[in-house]
Amino acid sequence: MNEKCEHKCSGNNIGLKIRNAPEVYNLKNEWEFKPGDIISVKTERGVEAATVIPSCSVNYSEIGKQDSFLKKIKTRLSDEELEKFNKNLENEKIALETFREKVQKHELPMKVIEVYYMLDRSRIMFYYYAENKVDFRKLVRELAGIYRTRIEMRQVGIRDEAKIRGGLGPCGLITCCKRFLYDFSSISMKMAKDQEIMLNPSKISGICGRLMCCLKYEQKNYVDSKEGEPSLGMIVQVKDRTGKITTLNKNKKTVMVEFDDGDFKEFSIEFLEKNNCFIDVETEDDKKGEGKK
């Protein structure tokens, strides 16, 4: 429990995590569930098992809405249902190997990711990654013949693969998408530039090969901190000497100025602002443009 949480987590709030579901569902704990409980829920996909986790959210999910993935909360799994759930987990590992063998047999251009059993085994979902559309009709018929239930093929993106499989990020921790991210935000190279990170693909890419999701975490702080601060190349005048800013040190709040005579000197931003040392210099193009008016 996080004592510093603004909303003070309590037993009245719980989260439900359904495997491979789009989000964590935050609910008022009307059933006296405890973190770690495995319960039965009805979703758009059918009857599934969900794990109860702590939640501090005050934005509760609305169960049963037409556009809601989660339709109904049932109850804790009985001993018999829990045994079935654990059996499903074991069968998923076996089915994954079968899935991989059949894909190789049919020489299909797809990467096997995961197999997921519904709690009541009403369907089995096979997750895969492929760059292009794949004709897997023969594969589905063969799998249906083996498992005698509804077979559903689910194509996922490269970031979804990392989310499902998990792994260690460049920071040495389990990837954010596996631990707590449930929606992928748009990440751009501009974020790395704003944060003045070296644009080395190996430094700014996650295990999925895409830009790291964590680039967005502090983006707003970096953008806000740049408001009103000097920029590289800005012209300054200190007493009777003129120069330009070549280096900016955010931590020390200082800049390095190269003067016209080739001399370098470090100044605090506060000193330059206090003495009105920043000056606007018109470019030759600006002057020509004004002359034409």
N, C-alpha and C positions, 0 to 999 in steps of 0.2 A: 504494500500500500504506500502510495506517495503522500507523505504528510504535507508536502508543500503544494499539493494540487489545489488549484483555486476552488474547485467544486467539492473537495474533500470526499474522495471515493468512499462509498459505503456499501453495505450489503443490499441497498435498494437499487443499485445500478449493476447491470451485468452486460457483458458482450457475448454474442454468439458467433463463433467462427465455423463456417461450413467450408470444407475443403474445396478449393477451386471455385468458390463463390465470389461474386464481384466485390463484396465488402464485408466488414464486421457489422453486425446488427446490435445496436445499443438499445436495451430494454429496461423497463422497470421490473425489478425482480418480484413478480407476483406469485412465483412458484416455489420460492425458498431454495432455488438452485445455488450451488456453491461452485467456485472456480475449480475446474478439473472435471466436473460432472460431464458425462456424455449423454445427450438427450436426443430424442427423436423429433424431427421437424418435417413439415411438408413444405416443399418448394415448387417452383415451376417445373423442376425436373422430376419430382416424385418424392418418395420418403427417403430422407437422408439422416445421417448422424451429424450432430453439431457439438462442438466443445464449448463449454462455458468458460469465459475468461473475465478477469476484472475489467471494469469500465468506469471511467470518470466522466464520460460524456453526458451532457444534459440535453442533447439533441436526440430524442428517442425515435427509433424507426417505427413506422406505421405498418403493422402486420396485416396482411390480407388485402391491401390495396391492389387495384388492378395492375398497376405498374410496379408492384413490389415483388422481388424475387422470393422473399420469405412469405409464405401463406398462412402457416399455422404452427403453433407450438404444441407439441404433444406431451410427452413425459420423459422421465429418466428411463434409460434402457434397463430392462429387467436383466437378470442374470443370463437368461436364455438369449435375449437380444444382444447382450454384450458379447456373449460367446460367438454369436453369428457375425457381429461386427469385427471381432478379432480374426475370425476365420476369413472374412472378406479381405482383410489386409494381407493375409498370407496368400490368398488366391490371386490377389492383384500382382504379387511378385512373380508368380508362376505364369499368369496371363501375359505379363510384360515380356517374358522370354518367348512365349508362344507368338505374340504379336511381332516381335523382332524377327523370329524365324520365318514367319509367313511373308513378311515384307521382303526379306531377302530372297525367298523362294519365288515370289512374283516379280522380283527385280524392280520394285517401285522406288521412284526418286523421292523418298520421304524419310525423315528422321524420327525414330520412335522416342516419345517423351515419357508418357505415363499411362497407366490403366486405372480406371476408377469405377468401383462397384457401388451401385445404389444400395442402401441398407437392406431393402427388400429384394434385391437382385432382379428388379423388374427391368433393368437395363444396365449395360456395361458401356462405359465411355472410353474410347481409345484416343489419346491425345498424340498429335504428331506435328512436325514442322516441315513445311515444303515451300520452296520458292515459287513454284507454279502449281496449277491445278493438277490433281492426280486422279486418274480413273482407278478407283479401288473397289469396283463392284464385285469382282471375283474374290477379293480378299474378304469383303464383308460377308459374302455367302459362305465362305469357308469358316469364318469365325462364328457365324450364326449356327452352323452345323455342329460346331464343337461345344458351344456354351448354351445353346437352346434358349436364348433370350434375346431381347432387342439389343442390337448393336448400333452404337452411335459413334461416328468418327468426328473428332473435333480438331480442326486445324488451328494452331496457335502461332503467334508472332515470335520473333527472336527474343523480345523482352519478356514475353509470357513464359517462354522456355526457362529463362533464368529464374523467374518467379516460382515456377513449379519445382524445378530441380534444386534451387538454392545453391549456396556456395559461399566462399569467402571473397569479400571485396578487397580492393587495394589497401584499405585501412586495416585489414586483418580481422574484421568482424563479419558475421553472417550478413549477407546482402539485405539492404533495407526492404527490397520488394518481397523477400521471403518472410521477414519479421513483421513488418507493419504497414507497408505501402499497399494500397488496394486499388488505386487509380494511378495510371501513368500520366504525368504531366509532360507538357512539351518542353524539351530542353534544347537550347540553342548554343552555338559556338560563342555568341555574343556574351552569354553569361560568364564563360571562362575568361573572355577578354575584359569584361567589367571587373572581374575579381583579380585581374592581372596574374592569372595562372599561366605557366608555360604551356604553350599549345602543342604538347607532345601527346599523341594519341594514347600511348601506354599509360600516361599519367591522368588523363581525363576520361578514360573509357572504362565501363564496367565489364563484368565477365560476359555480358551479352554482346559486347563489341560496340554498343551505343554509348553516347555521352552519359556520364554518371548522373543519376537522379538527384544526388545530394548537391549538385551545382545550384539547384534552385533554393535550397534551404536558407542561405544567407544572402541571396541575390538582392532582395529589397534593402537590406542593411547596407550593402555595398553601393547601391544606386543612391540611396539617401545620403550616405556619407560623402558622396562626390559633389553634392549640390553646394556650390559656392567655393569649392576648393580650387586651387590653381591647377593648371594642366601643363603637361610637357610642351615645351616650345613657347610658353607664354613669356612676353618681354617684361623685364623689371628694370627699374632705375633706382640705384642706391647712391644717394648724393649725386656726384657728377659722373658716375659710371653706369653704363648700360650693358645688360646681358640677357640671356634667356635661360629658362629652367630646363635642365637636362635630366634631373632625377627627382623623384618625389618619394619621401619616406613617410608613409601613413602613420606608422607606430610612433615615430619621434615627432611627427608633425613638422617636418623640416623639408626644405628643397635645396638642391644643389644648383647653383647658378654659374654658368660659363660667361665670363665677361668678354667684351670685344677684344681685349688685349690677350686673350687666351688663358687668363687666370680663372681658377675655380674657387668658389667659396660657398659654405653652407649657411643658410639662414633659417630661422624659425618662421613659419607662416604667420604667426602672430605679429612678429616684428615687421614683416613686409606689409601686412594689412594696416597696422597701426601707423606706419609712416607713409602710407599711400604710394607704395613702390610699384604696384602693378599698373602698367600703362597699356592703352590700346594703340596699336600701330596699324595704320591702313596699308594694305598691300598695293602694289602698283596697279593691279587690275581694278581695285576699288577706286583709285584715283582717276583712272581712265574712264571708268563708268560714270563718275560724277561729272567729268568734263564734257561728256556727251549730252548730259541733261540740259 
